[in-house]
């Protein structure tokens, strides 16, 4: 009986933690500079333009009730893959998390659908039915399918959640085949994606259809009289119309072999595909349908303006449509453009359409050498510490369903937004203080390796970070300065450790590398030699205000992860030990 309850007890503990998160975390708060990593899937409530959700790729989820001025971090066990606001009930939100087979450093991951009935304050699992958990021994060491863990679970990972606006008890889930969390090439290409549906508010689920493809890109429930009992589904290579009464699947032709994303609202649907050059012509890009997927028109006017010869824009999945005014949409691109020196310069862009994709105009342009070309961005510490191109073009965009002037963007280090249709953009990841220091607003999207206290000053401490290096505080953690002056640019990504000299005030060493996230398996599984990385040891004599390389004898392609001071060595000639990943001590 005890062993049979192992998994059930673990799942119930998870639910307890999520349900009582506010109580459990009431004694803790986030400190640090804010921002610093990938910001994904900004999603805005159709009832409240200030209620926004987003997530990062390091399992954190974040919610704001004041339009991004402040955020609260919460956990859903693993990385979220989709958020959905109930179209009828303003208090109800859905969140789906990624599922994957057993991973050496993440264990077994179930794909889970959560629901909050109080605007994100508390969450409960509604799929799969955890009361049907099976007896499982050594769960973290077993490679099990969801159906082998919980009776009735479908063997897939939730890509998309869609609630039918005409009946909010009807919930659709788009499931992709399970794949390794770290090695995408291990994906089973023979298994199709699935659509499952609940007609009773998530109490029970049934398979609606299996669709050719590996990833569900979008689900559009039919709303008008002609398509009332149908649902339109997109995968990366399929547009399928499903009759819910008969189960009949009608395949509709796509204008390209593969799409990256599909978004839309009311009577307009957009799809995004990679740009390609074929026989001197630009193919792919954006397409629009005004007849629910029956036909498509290419809509790239403005997106390829001034592109360098034989080059095309590069797309991410930064693409969003105003649901109730779908003639307005935003798209993120990276455009290779000729510069004045005869070379090619990458321009990070956000374009906007006001006429359903017939024309696109830039509302945000930046590049590393030229800064903010459109001169309409208000940034913070990341722009000052690095450059305007550090974060790249947006990974994801999110538009308010009822207000096309509000759009949130997330890139590789920042969250930012516009409230005037792209005329101006304002960062939403940090707070600037009069003394030039920074403090978190709750949107901290990277990981830290340690907190280190100055033995000569109790209010001076360091945090070592992935992606953003090293920060220190002189007021006990209330606000922060970037501690990276003179650190080589190709080391800047990660500071793994700091050690103070306990006898010499202001003297401190730090270990750096541009290989982050160690010792996660993903960082060394395919490149054990680590020859492409750089790093080393730096020393400061002014408590971290400035640094100098201190790595003579250490290889230039070192990934330094730890440093140890022998406190018994002479003060004037200290002995230190550094660990170099893959190369020894």
C-alpha positions in Angstrom: 0.0 0.0 0.0 2.9 2.4 0.8 4.6 1.9 -2.5 1.3 2.2 -4.4 0.8 5.7 -3.0 4.3 7.1 -3.8 3.4 8.9 -7.0 -0.1 9.9 -5.8 1.4 11.4 -2.7 4.0 13.3 -4.8 1.3 14.7 -7.1 -0.9 15.7 -4.2 2.0 17.5 -2.6 2.5 19.3 -5.8 -1.1 20.4 -5.9 -0.8 21.5 -2.2 2.2 23.6 -3.0 0.6 25.3 -6.0 -2.6 25.9 -4.2 -0.9 27.4 -1.1 2.0 29.1 -2.9 1.2 32.5 -1.4 1.4 31.1 2.1 4.4 29.0 1.6 6.4 31.8 0.0 5.2 34.7 2.2 8.6 34.9 3.9 10.6 35.1 0.7 11.0 37.7 -2.0 13.1 37.9 -5.2 16.2 40.0 -5.2 18.5 40.9 -8.1 18.5 43.3 -11.1 15.6 41.7 -13.0 15.5 40.3 -16.6 18.5 38.5 -18.0 17.1 35.6 -19.9 14.6 34.5 -22.5 11.1 35.9 -22.1 8.4 33.9 -23.8 4.7 33.9 -24.6 3.4 37.2 -23.2 -0.3 36.7 -22.9 -2.8 39.4 -22.0 -6.3 39.0 -20.5 -9.3 39.9 -22.8 -11.0 41.4 -19.7 -8.1 43.4 -18.1 -5.3 44.9 -20.2 -3.1 45.0 -17.1 -3.3 41.3 -16.4 -0.4 39.7 -18.2 1.3 36.3 -18.1 4.7 35.3 -19.4 7.3 32.6 -18.8 11.0 31.8 -19.3 12.9 28.7 -20.4 14.1 27.9 -16.9 10.7 26.8 -15.6 9.7 30.2 -14.1 6.2 31.6 -14.8 5.3 35.2 -14.1 2.1 37.2 -13.7 1.5 40.9 -13.5 -1.6 42.8 -12.5 -0.4 46.3 -13.4 0.7 46.0 -17.0 4.3 44.7 -16.2 5.3 47.2 -13.6 5.5 44.4 -11.1 5.6 40.7 -11.6 5.1 37.7 -9.3 7.0 34.5 -10.1 5.3 31.1 -9.6 6.1 27.5 -10.5 4.1 24.9 -12.4 6.7 22.2 -11.9 8.3 22.5 -15.4 8.4 24.9 -18.4 5.0 26.3 -19.5 4.1 25.9 -23.1 0.9 27.8 -23.4 -1.4 30.2 -21.5 -5.1 30.7 -22.2 -7.7 33.0 -20.7 -11.2 31.8 -20.4 -13.2 33.8 -23.0 -16.3 34.0 -20.7 -15.1 34.0 -17.1 -12.7 36.9 -16.3 -11.2 35.0 -13.3 -10.3 31.8 -15.0 -6.9 31.1 -16.6 -5.3 28.0 -18.0 -1.7 27.0 -18.2 -0.1 24.0 -19.9 3.4 22.6 -19.1 5.7 20.6 -21.3 5.9 16.8 -21.2 8.9 14.7 -22.1 10.4 11.2 -21.5 12.9 10.6 -18.7 15.8 13.0 -18.7 18.9 12.4 -16.7 18.9 15.9 -15.1 15.1 16.5 -15.1 13.5 13.2 -14.3 10.2 12.1 -15.8 8.0 15.0 -17.0 4.2 14.8 -17.3 2.5 17.4 -19.5 -0.1 19.0 -17.2 -3.0 21.4 -17.7 -3.6 23.7 -14.8 -6.5 26.0 -14.1 -6.8 29.0 -11.9 -10.2 30.4 -10.9 -8.8 33.5 -9.1 -6.7 35.2 -11.7 -3.6 33.2 -11.1 -3.3 33.2 -7.4 -3.9 29.5 -7.0 -3.7 26.6 -9.5 -5.0 23.1 -9.7 -4.4 20.2 -12.1 -7.3 19.4 -14.3 -5.5 17.1 -16.8 -4.4 14.4 -16.4 -6.6 13.0 -13.6 -3.9 12.6 -10.9 -6.3 10.6 -8.7 -5.7 7.8 -11.2 -2.0 7.6 -10.6 -0.6 4.1 -10.8 1.9 2.3 -8.6 5.3 3.4 -9.8 8.7 2.6 -8.3 11.8 4.8 -8.8 9.9 7.3 -10.9 12.8 9.6 -11.5 14.9 6.7 -12.9 12.2 5.3 -15.2 11.4 6.2 -18.8 7.7 6.0 -18.7 4.9 7.2 -20.9 2.2 9.3 -19.4 -0.3 6.4 -19.8 2.0 4.3 -17.7 2.0 6.8 -14.9 -1.7 7.8 -14.9 -4.6 5.9 -16.2 -6.4 7.8 -19.0 -3.5 10.1 -19.8 -2.7 10.6 -23.5 0.9 10.0 -24.6 1.8 13.5 -25.7 2.8 17.0 -24.6 0.4 19.9 -24.6 1.3 22.5 -27.2 -1.9 24.5 -27.3 -4.9 25.2 -25.1 -8.1 26.6 -26.6 -11.4 27.3 -24.9 -14.4 27.5 -27.2 -15.8 31.0 -26.9 -19.3 29.8 -27.6 -19.2 27.2 -24.8 -16.4 27.7 -22.2 -16.9 24.2 -20.8 -15.5 22.9 -24.1 -11.7 22.8 -23.9 -9.4 21.7 -26.7 -5.8 20.5 -26.1 -3.3 20.1 -29.0 -0.7 17.4 -28.1 2.6 16.8 -29.8 4.5 13.5 -29.6 6.8 13.2 -26.6 10.4 14.1 -27.3 13.5 14.3 -25.2 13.7 17.6 -23.3 17.3 18.2 -24.3 17.8 16.3 -27.6 15.2 17.4 -30.1 16.6 15.0 -32.7 15.3 12.1 -30.7 11.7 13.0 -31.6 9.6 10.2 -32.9 8.7 11.5 -36.4 6.3 8.6 -37.0 3.8 9.6 -34.4 1.2 12.2 -35.3 0.0 15.1 -33.2 -3.4 14.8 -31.5 -6.4 17.0 -30.6 -8.2 15.9 -27.5 -11.4 17.6 -26.2 -13.4 17.9 -23.0 -17.1 18.9 -23.1 -17.5 19.0 -19.3 -15.1 21.6 -18.1 -12.1 19.2 -17.9 -13.7 16.4 -16.0 -13.2 13.9 -18.9 -11.3 13.9 -22.2 -11.6 12.1 -25.5 -9.5 11.9 -28.6 -11.0 14.1 -31.3 -8.4 13.4 -34.1 -4.8 12.6 -35.0 -3.3 15.1 -37.4 -0.3 14.8 -39.6 2.6 16.7 -38.1 4.7 16.9 -35.0 3.6 20.2 -33.4 0.2 21.8 -32.9 0.5 25.5 -34.0 -3.0 26.7 -33.5 -6.6 25.6 -32.8 -9.6 27.7 -34.1 -13.0 26.6 -32.9 -15.7 27.3 -35.5 -17.9 30.2 -34.4 -20.2 31.1 -37.3 -23.2 29.2 -38.6 -21.2 27.6 -41.5 -18.5 26.2 -39.2 -20.4 25.8 -35.9 -19.5 22.2 -35.3 -16.0 22.3 -36.8 -12.5 23.1 -35.5 -9.6 24.3 -37.6 -6.2 22.9 -36.6 -2.7 23.7 -37.8 0.5 21.7 -37.4 3.8 22.6 -39.0 2.7 21.0 -42.3 -1.1 20.6 -42.1 -4.2 22.6 -42.1 -7.1 20.4 -41.1 -10.8 21.0 -40.6 -12.4 18.6 -38.2 -16.2 17.9 -38.0 -16.8 17.2 -34.4 -20.1 15.4 -35.0 -18.8 13.0 -37.6 -15.1 13.0 -37.0 -14.4 13.7 -40.6 -11.1 15.4 -41.3 -10.8 17.7 -44.4 -7.3 18.6 -45.4 -6.9 22.1 -46.7 -3.8 23.0 -48.8 -1.1 25.2 -47.3 0.8 27.6 -49.6 4.1 26.4 -48.2 5.5 23.0 -47.1 6.1 24.1 -43.5 4.9 26.9 -41.2 6.4 28.2 -38.0 3.2 29.7 -36.5 -0.5 30.4 -37.0 -2.5 33.2 -35.4 -5.8 34.9 -36.0 -9.1 36.1 -34.9 -12.7 36.4 -36.2 -12.4 36.2 -40.0 -8.6 36.6 -40.5 -5.9 33.9 -40.1 -2.2 34.5 -40.6 0.5 31.9 -41.0 4.2 32.5 -40.8 6.8 30.5 -42.7 10.6 30.9 -43.2 11.7 33.2 -46.0 13.7 31.6 -48.8 15.4 32.6 -52.0 14.5 30.5 -55.0 15.7 31.5 -58.5 16.2 35.0 -57.4 12.7 35.4 -55.9 11.7 35.7 -52.3 9.4 32.8 -51.2 7.6 32.1 -48.0 7.1 34.7 -45.2 3.6 35.7 -44.2 0.3 34.5 -45.7 -3.2 35.5 -44.9 -6.6 33.7 -45.2 -10.0 35.5 -45.1 -12.0 32.3 -45.7 -11.0 30.1 -42.7 -8.1 28.4 -44.5 -9.7 27.8 -47.9 -7.2 30.1 -49.7 -4.1 32.0 -48.9 -2.5 35.3 -50.1 1.2 36.1 -49.6 1.5 39.3 -47.5 5.2 40.4 -47.4 4.8 44.0 -48.5 7.2 46.0 -46.4 8.9 43.1 -44.7 11.6 42.7 -47.3 12.3 46.4 -48.0 16.0 47.3 -48.3 17.1 43.7 -47.7 20.7 43.0 -48.8 21.1 41.2 -52.2 20.5 37.4 -52.1 19.4 37.7 -48.4 16.1 37.2 -46.7 14.6 38.2 -43.3 15.1 35.7 -40.5 12.0 34.8 -38.4 11.5 33.6 -34.9 8.0 32.9 -33.5 7.6 36.5 -32.5 4.2 37.0 -34.1 0.9 38.1 -32.6 -2.6 39.1 -33.8 -5.2 41.2 -32.0 -7.9 38.6 -31.6 -10.9 40.9 -31.9 -9.3 43.4 -34.4 -7.3 40.9 -36.4 -6.5 43.3 -39.2 -3.8 44.5 -36.7 -0.8 42.2 -36.2 2.8 42.5 -35.2 5.8 40.3 -36.3 9.4 40.2 -35.3 12.2 39.7 -37.8 16.0 40.0 -38.1 16.7 41.7 -41.4 20.2 41.6 -43.1 20.7 45.1 -44.6 23.6 46.7 -46.4 25.5 49.2 -44.4 27.6 52.2 -45.4 30.8 50.2 -45.3 29.8 47.8 -48.0 29.0 45.0 -45.5 25.8 43.6 -44.1 24.3 44.7 -40.8 21.6 42.7 -38.9 18.6 44.9 -38.0 16.3 43.7 -35.2 12.8 44.6 -36.2 9.2 44.6 -35.1 6.7 45.3 -38.0 3.0 46.0 -37.7 0.1 45.8 -40.1 -3.1 47.8 -39.9 -4.8 46.3 -42.9 -4.8 42.5 -42.5 -1.3 42.0 -43.8 -1.5 43.9 -47.1 1.1 46.3 -45.8 3.7 46.1 -43.0 5.5 49.1 -41.4 8.4 49.0 -38.9 7.6 50.2 -35.4 10.9 49.2 -33.8 14.4 48.9 -35.4 17.7 48.4 -33.7 21.2 47.1 -34.4 24.4 46.5 -32.4 26.4 49.3 -34.2 23.6 51.9 -34.6 21.6 51.4 -31.4 17.9 52.2 -31.5 17.4 53.3 -35.1 13.7 54.3 -34.5 14.8 56.1 -31.3 11.6 54.9 -29.5 12.9 52.5 -26.8 13.3 53.2 -23.1 15.7 50.6 -21.7 17.7 49.9 -18.6 20.7 48.0 -17.3 21.0 45.5 -20.2 21.4 48.2 -22.8 24.0 50.0 -20.7 26.0 46.8 -19.8 25.9 45.2 -23.3 24.5 46.7 -26.4 21.2 47.1 -28.2 21.7 43.8 -30.1 22.4 41.6 -27.1 18.8 40.5 -26.7 18.2 40.1 -30.5 14.8 40.4 -32.1 11.8 39.3 -30.0 11.3 35.6 -29.3 7.6 36.2 -28.7 5.0 38.9 -29.0 1.6 39.2 -27.3 -1.2 41.7 -28.2 -4.2 42.6 -26.0 -7.2 40.9 -27.5 -9.3 44.0 -27.5 -6.7 46.7 -27.8 -4.3 46.5 -30.7 -2.2 49.4 -29.3 -0.9 47.2 -26.4 1.8 44.7 -27.4 4.3 43.0 -25.1 7.6 41.6 -26.4 10.2 39.3 -25.0 13.7 38.6 -26.3 16.9 36.9 -24.9 17.1 39.2 -21.9 14.3 41.7 -21.7 10.6 42.2 -21.5 9.2 45.4 -23.0 5.8 46.8 -24.2 4.1 49.4 -26.2 0.8 51.0 -25.3 0.5 53.4 -28.3 0.7 50.9 -31.1 4.5 50.8 -31.4 5.2 54.6 -31.4 7.2 54.0 -28.1 8.5 50.9 -26.3 9.2 50.7 -22.6 11.1 48.0 -20.7 9.2 46.0 -18.1 12.0 43.8 -16.6 13.7 46.1 -14.0 13.6 49.3 -11.9 16.1 52.1 -12.2 17.3 53.9 -9.0 18.6 57.5 -8.8 22.1 56.2 -7.8 22.4 54.2 -11.0 21.7 50.9 -9.4 18.9 48.5 -10.4 16.3 46.4 -8.6 14.0 43.6 -9.6 10.4 44.1 -10.4 9.8 40.3 -10.2 10.7 39.4 -13.8 14.0 37.5 -13.0 14.5 35.0 -15.8 17.9 33.4 -15.2 19.5 31.2 -12.6 22.1 32.0 -10.0 25.0 29.8 -8.8 25.6 31.4 -5.4 25.4 34.3 -3.1 28.7 35.5 -1.7 29.2 37.9 1.2 32.1 40.3 1.6 33.9 39.5 4.9 34.7 43.2 5.4 31.2 44.6 4.7 28.1 42.8 5.7 26.0 44.9 3.2 28.2 44.0 0.2 27.3 40.8 -1.5 27.6 39.2 -5.0 25.2 37.0 -7.0 26.7 34.8 -9.7 24.4 34.4 -12.7 23.9 32.4 -15.9 23.6 34.7 -19.0 24.3 38.0 -17.2 27.5 37.3 -15.3 27.9 39.0 -11.9 26.0 41.6 -9.9 26.8 43.1 -6.5 24.9 45.1 -3.9 26.1 47.5 -1.3 22.9 47.7 0.7 22.2 44.2 1.7 20.5 43.2 -1.6 18.1 46.0 -2.0 19.6 47.2 -5.3 22.3 46.0 -7.6 25.2 47.1 -9.9 26.6 45.0 -12.7 30.1 43.9 -11.8 31.7 43.2 -15.1 34.0 46.1 -15.9 37.0 44.9 -17.9 35.7 41.3 -18.1 36.4 40.0 -21.7 33.3 40.1 -23.8 33.6 36.4 -24.7 33.6 35.5 -21.0 30.6 37.7 -20.0 27.8 35.1 -20.2 28.3 33.3 -16.9 30.1 33.9 -13.6 30.1 30.6 -11.7 31.8 31.5 -8.4 33.4 34.3 -6.4 35.9 34.0 -3.5 37.0 36.8 -1.2 40.4 37.1 0.4 39.5 37.1 4.1 42.7 39.1 5.0 42.8 41.7 2.2 39.9 44.2 2.0 38.6 44.5 -1.5 40.4 41.6 -3.0 38.2 39.1 -4.7 38.5 36.5 -7.5 35.8 35.3 -9.9 35.4 32.3 -12.3 33.9 32.9 -15.7 32.8 31.2 -18.9 30.6 31.6 -21.9 29.3 28.1 -21.5 26.3 28.4 -19.2 24.0 26.1 -17.3 26.6 23.6 -16.2 26.4 20.9 -15.1 23.2 20.4 -17.1 23.5 17.5 -19.5 22.4 19.7 -22.5 25.7 21.7 -22.3 28.1 18.8 -22.8 26.3 15.9 -24.2 27.3 16.6 -27.8 30.5 18.6 -27.2 32.6 17.0 -24.5 35.8 18.7 -25.5 34.3 22.2 -25.1 36.9 23.7 -27.5 34.4 26.3 -28.8 34.0 28.0 -25.4 36.1 30.6 -23.5 36.5 31.6 -19.9 39.0 32.1 -17.1 39.7 33.7 -13.7 39.5 37.4 -13.0 40.8 39.3 -10.0 39.6 42.6 -8.4 41.3 44.8 -5.9 38.5 47.2 -5.5 35.7 44.9 -4.3 34.4 44.2 -7.8 34.2 47.7 -9.2 36.8 46.6 -11.8 38.4 43.4 -12.8 41.5 42.1 -14.6 42.3 38.8 -16.2 44.2 36.5 -13.8 44.5 33.3 -15.9 48.1 33.0 -17.1 48.7 29.3 -17.6 45.0 28.5 -18.0 43.9 27.7 -21.6 42.0 30.5 -23.3 39.2 28.1 -24.1 38.8 27.2 -20.4 35.3 27.0 -18.8 36.1 27.9 -15.2 33.4 26.7 -12.9 34.9 26.9 -9.4 37.7 28.7 -7.6 39.1 27.8 -4.1 41.5 29.9 -2.0 44.0 28.2 0.3 43.6 30.5 3.3 46.8 29.0 4.9 48.9 30.3 2.0 50.9 33.6 2.4 48.8 36.7 2.1 51.2 38.3 -0.4 51.4 35.1 -2.5 48.1 33.4 -2.4 47.5 29.8 -3.6 44.3 29.3 -5.5 42.8 26.3 -7.3 40.5 26.5 -10.3 38.4 23.8 -11.9 38.2 23.9 -15.7 35.3 21.8 -17.1 36.7 18.9 -19.1 40.4 19.9 -18.5 40.9 19.3 -14.8 42.2 21.4 -11.9 
